Amino acid sequence: MGGSSLSSCPGSAKRFQNEMERRKENSECQNPTMQRIISTISKNFAEVTKDMSVLLANNLAIFVMGELRGMSSSVAAHITLCSAYKYLHLSQLHPRVKRINYPAWFFLASVYGPDHEELRPYRD
């Protein structure tokens, strides 16, 4: 979902919180860093999808779940190791235009915080 297209994934947003709870129970996610990341993403997802269309919420859910598959506490240690970071790197090919697709922004801001030095140029 490189930000250029939307596809329907019916029910993904509705299943999202249950998927996050299952992920928290996963043995690979038992360390404090991953528990914090999953809790933060879950809370932020609930907040932003309240006023979001079902199609956008479903697509955000699919993107985030896909990104979480590659997330670990070692990846969380440095933003450039995160697979969603490639969207920032691609946007830097056009230095005067600071854009990133919303799902990538949401994921990176949830994991690293919206005030992370790499994300600041994309906040506004």
Sequence and secondary structure as in RCSB ss.txt:
>XXXX:A:sequence
MGGSSLSSCPGSAKRFQNEMERRKENSECQNPTMQRIISTISKNFAEVTKDMSVLLANNLAIFVMGELRGMSSSV
AAHITLCSAYKYLHLSQLHPRVKRINYPAWFFLASVYGPDHEELRPYRD
>XXXX:A:secstr
  SS     TTHHHHHHHHHHHHHHSGGG SHHHHHHHHHHHHHHHHHTTTS HHHHHHHHHHHHHHHHT  HHH
HT GGGSTTHHHHHHHTTSTT     HHHHHHHHHHH TT TTTGGG  
